[in-house]
Each structure stands twice: as C-alpha cells, then as structure tokens.
Amino acid sequence: MPSSDRMRRDAETNLRRVLDAAAEVFAGRGLDATLADVAGHAGVGVGTVYRRFANKDELIYEVYRGPLVRATELARDASEADDVWSGFVRFFERSIRDLAADRGLWELTTGGFNQSLGWARGTPPTRLAQLFADNHKVMGAHLDKLVRRAKQAGELRADFEARDMTLLSAAVQATITVDDQASRRVLGFILDGLRPRAPS
C-alpha cells in the first residue's frame, strides 16, 4: 500500500476513534469533559484531536449533529401522529430514555451548555451555535404543534405547555438511574396527571 494511502487510512481510523471516544466521554461526563479526556479515552495524543478539531465546540458539533436531528424527527413524527396521545406518550418516553443515557445531549437540549459556546481558544462557535439555534426553533415548533393537537383532541389538560416537558422529563430521569421499574411508575403517574380533569 502506498504510504499516502496508509496515512489516509490511519487518519480515518484515528478520526473514528476520536468521535467514538468523544460520544462516550460526553455521554458519561457531560460537555465539561476536555479534549484531553477524549484523547485519553481514544488512546491517542491530544495533538491528534487538535489536528482534526480546532476546539471542543467543533468536536461537540460532529458528535451531536446526528442525535439532535433525530430528536427533531422524533418530535415531528409525534406531532403528526394519527393518534395524538399515543404520539405524545411515545415521544415523551423515548426522549426521556435518550436524554438519561447521554448527559451531553441533555446539556445541549436543555441549554446547559449554550452559555459556554465558543470558550475554546476564543473561536466563534458558528456551526455549533447555529445547530443549537436551529434545533431549538424546529423542536419548539413540533412540540407546540403536538401539545396543541393533544389539547384539541381532549387528551391533554388545558394548562399544560410544551416547555413543561423539560421539567417533567428531569423528574423521570432522576429515577431511571435508581430503578427502571420505579421510573416507569413515576412516568405513569405523570402521564395520568397530564390527562384532562373530569368535571367536578
């Protein structure tokens, strides 16, 4: 194999190792993890990471671009479901599981990292900031539609707002790490509480 081809293949292998390691590190430790943490987990030198990513924001962008797009697709599918309550429950359950399994995704989704964008080397976080803004806008539109349709169908209490999902999601996630059965019970209680109250 020509040396140039071998170097290209080695570079691609290292890139995949870095991305896989970053996904695991950010999921477990959150976005405060450093590029050195990622490099150590990948088994490469930190210089290898910096050669591919100018700063941590760029690495976060590559790791979470796909998951954020999939999250908006999940919300869109729920908002368009024929059975709007089933769509609501399906989205709520799935998003809770996904966020509980990935601390970094939770921080991005809830805005826990957005105030730190661009800290690395003073580089403007153009791509990550735009990804975050686009996700927030599109996700918000889908969830507003989902909540509106659920209310119109008489399946969701009138005082519920889309932004309440974040708070209720956090409540269920807190129990997932303790006991899966307990988290399902809590989720069931929450979902029951979201149904319209019967006239007194």
N, C-alpha and C positions, 0 to 999 in steps of 0.2 A: 504494500500500500504506500503510495507517495506520502512524503512527510506532511505535505499541506492537507491532504485528506485525513490523515491520522490526527493532526492538530485540530481540524474542524470537528471531527467526531469526538475527540476528548473534550472540546469546548462545549459541545452539545450535551455530552454526558454530565459535565460539571454543572451546566445550567439547570438540567433536570434535577440533579441532586440538591442544588440550592433552592429551587422552587418547592420541591417536596419537603425539604427540611423547614423552609420558612412557613409553609402551611401548617406543619406540625407544631412548630415553636409558637407561632402566633395563636393557634387554636388553644394551646395549653397555657401559655403565659400572658397572652394579650399583646397589644401593639406596643407596649413599653419595651419589649424584648429588642435587643440591639442586633446590628448586622454581625457583630462578633458572636453573639449567641447562635445566630443562624449558621454562620460559617462553622462553628464548633460542632453543631448538630449534623451538618452535612459532611463533616470530615475534610473540609478544605480550608485554605488560608483565607483570612478576611480580605486580602487583596484580590482574591478570585471573585468574591462577591462584588467588590467595588468596581472591578473591571466591567461587570455587566450591568450594575445599577449605580447610578450617580449618588443616590441616597436612599434612605429607608422608604420614603414615600413611593418611589418608583417600584420597589420590590412589593410593597403592600398593594399597589395598583395591579401588578401582574398576578398576585395571589388571589385577590378578591374580586377582580373584574367578573369572572365567571359566576361565582356564588351570588353576587349582587344582581346580575342579570337573571339568574334562575329564580331568585326571590321575587323579583318583579313579575316574572312569568307566572309564578305560583299565585300571586295576588291577582293578576289579570284573569287567570282561569277561574279563581274563586268568584270574582266579581261577575263573571259571565255564566256561572253555573245555572242550569235549569232549576235545580233545587237550591235556592239561595242559602238556606240554613245549612244544608249539607256542605255547600261550598265554604261557608263561614267556618264551620267546625273543622273541616279538612285543612283549611289554611291555618287556623289557629293552632291545631295540633302539630302540623308539620313545621311551622315556623318556630314554635317553642322548642321542638327537638333539635332543629338545625342550630338555633342560637345557643342552646345549652351545651351543644357539642363543640362550639367554636367561640372562644372568648373574644378573639379578634373580630369576628363577624358581628358579634353582639356590640362591641365598642363602635364599630363603624355604623351599624344600623341605628343605634340609639344616640349617635352624635358624641360618644365619649372620646373620640379621637380627633374630631374635626378642628378643635381649637389648637391642636398641636401640628396641624398640617404645615409642612414647609420648614420645620425646625432644622432639618438636616442640611448643614452647610449653607444655610440661607437661600437654598434654591426654591424658586416659586413652584408650588405643588400643582401646576396647571392641570395635568391629566387626572391626578387623584381628586383634586378639588372638584373638577368638572364631573367626574364619575360619581362622587358623593352627592353633588347637587342634582344631577340627573336622576339618580336613584331615589332621592328624597322626593322629588317632584312627581315622578311616574308612580312610585309606590303609593304616595299620598292620594293620587287621583284614583287608583284602583281601589284602595281601601275605603275612600269616601263613597265610591260607587257601590261597593259591597255592603257597607253599612246602610246606605240609603235604600237599596233594594230590599235588604232584610227587614228594615222598618216598614217599608211599604207593603211587604208581604205579611206583616203582623207577626214576624218571627223574632224580632229583637226589640227590647224595651226602648221607649222613645228617648230616654235621657242618655243613652249610650253614644259616645263619639269615637271616631276612628283612633284618636290619639290615646284613648283608654286602653287599647290593646297592649301598648308597651308596658304599662303598669301591671296589668293582669298577667302578661307573659312573664314578667320578672317574678311574680309571686309563684307561678307554677315552676319556673326554672329552679327556684330556690329549693324545691322539694325533690327535683329529679336526682340530684347528687346524693340525696339521703336514701330514697327508696322509690323504685319505679311504681309500685302499687300505690304508694302514698301520693305520688304526683298525679296519677290517674284519678284518684279520688278528689284531689283538690281541683283538677281540671273539670271534673264532672260537676262539682259544687258551683264553680264559676260559670260554667255554661248554663246550668239550671237557673242561676241568678240573672242571667242575661235575657232570659225569655220574658215576654211582656207579663206584667202582673195581672192577675184575674180581677175583674171589677169587684169591689167590696160591697 
